[in-house]
Amino acid sequence: MATYKITYKDGSTNQIVGGEAFCKEVTKDGGSYELIPPHTLDQEQIDDIARDWRNSELATTDTLYLLDDYPDKDKLKAYRQALRDWPSTADFPNTRPTLG
């Protein structure tokens, strides 16, 4: 399935999600159709999604970090620092920090 813009012979248009065979059928008496490419994200949107994930990870680990007896607390501390530093690194937004 894909998204198409159909232009009927009277000049009216419609946008549909369907197959090319359907588009051919409804435009066989005149009119046209064109495939509408899927929406792509721009770099700002990609960066925003990465920051949202990072903020979620920091929020999730906030409580864990407050536990005095949390195992591997040093690893958690390093992970949280990596999350805070991530947007200023060359890895951003392609390679997410991991808790290691």
C-alpha positions in Angstrom: 0.0 0.0 0.0 1.1 3.5 -0.8 -0.3 7.0 -0.7 -1.4 8.5 -4.0 -2.7 11.9 -5.2 -5.5 11.3 -7.7 -6.5 14.1 -10.1 -9.8 13.4 -11.7 -10.7 14.6 -15.2 -12.9 17.4 -13.7 -9.7 18.8 -11.9 -10.7 17.7 -8.4 -8.2 15.8 -6.4 -8.1 13.2 -3.7 -5.5 11.5 -1.6 -5.8 7.8 -1.0 -3.9 4.9 0.5 -4.1 2.0 -1.8 -2.6 0.2 -4.7 -1.6 1.4 -8.1 -4.2 -0.8 -9.8 -6.9 1.1 -8.1 -5.4 4.4 -9.2 -5.3 3.2 -12.8 -8.9 2.1 -12.6 -10.3 5.4 -11.3 -8.3 7.5 -13.7 -8.8 5.4 -16.9 -11.4 7.8 -18.3 -9.1 10.8 -17.9 -7.2 12.2 -15.0 -3.9 11.2 -13.5 -2.3 9.9 -10.3 1.0 10.3 -8.6 2.8 8.5 -5.8 3.3 10.7 -2.7 6.7 9.8 -1.2 6.7 8.7 2.5 7.4 11.4 5.0 11.0 11.7 6.0 12.3 13.3 9.1 14.7 16.3 8.9 17.8 16.5 11.1 16.1 18.7 13.7 13.4 16.1 14.2 15.9 13.3 14.4 17.9 15.2 17.0 14.7 15.9 19.0 13.8 12.2 19.1 17.3 11.4 20.3 17.1 14.0 23.0 13.7 12.8 24.1 15.1 9.3 24.4 18.1 10.6 26.4 15.8 12.6 28.7 13.7 9.5 29.3 16.8 7.4 30.1 18.0 10.0 32.6 14.5 10.2 34.2 14.4 6.4 34.4 17.8 6.1 36.1 17.2 9.0 38.5 15.6 6.8 41.1 18.1 4.0 40.7 21.0 6.5 41.2 19.5 7.5 44.6 19.6 3.9 45.9 22.7 3.5 48.1 22.8 -0.2 47.5 22.4 -0.2 43.8 24.8 -2.7 42.2 27.4 -1.3 39.8 26.6 2.2 40.8 29.9 3.4 39.2 28.6 2.0 35.8 25.3 3.8 36.3 27.1 7.1 37.1 29.3 6.7 34.0 26.2 6.0 31.9 24.3 9.0 33.2 27.3 11.2 32.4 27.5 9.7 28.9 23.8 10.5 28.4 24.4 14.2 29.5 27.5 14.5 27.2 26.0 12.7 24.2 24.5 15.7 22.3 27.9 17.3 22.2 29.7 14.3 20.8 30.3 13.2 17.2 28.2 10.1 18.0 25.0 12.1 18.4 22.3 11.1 17.4 23.4 7.9 15.6 25.0 5.9 18.4 23.2 5.9 21.8 25.2 5.5 25.0 24.8 2.1 26.7 24.9 1.0 30.3 28.0 -1.1 30.3 
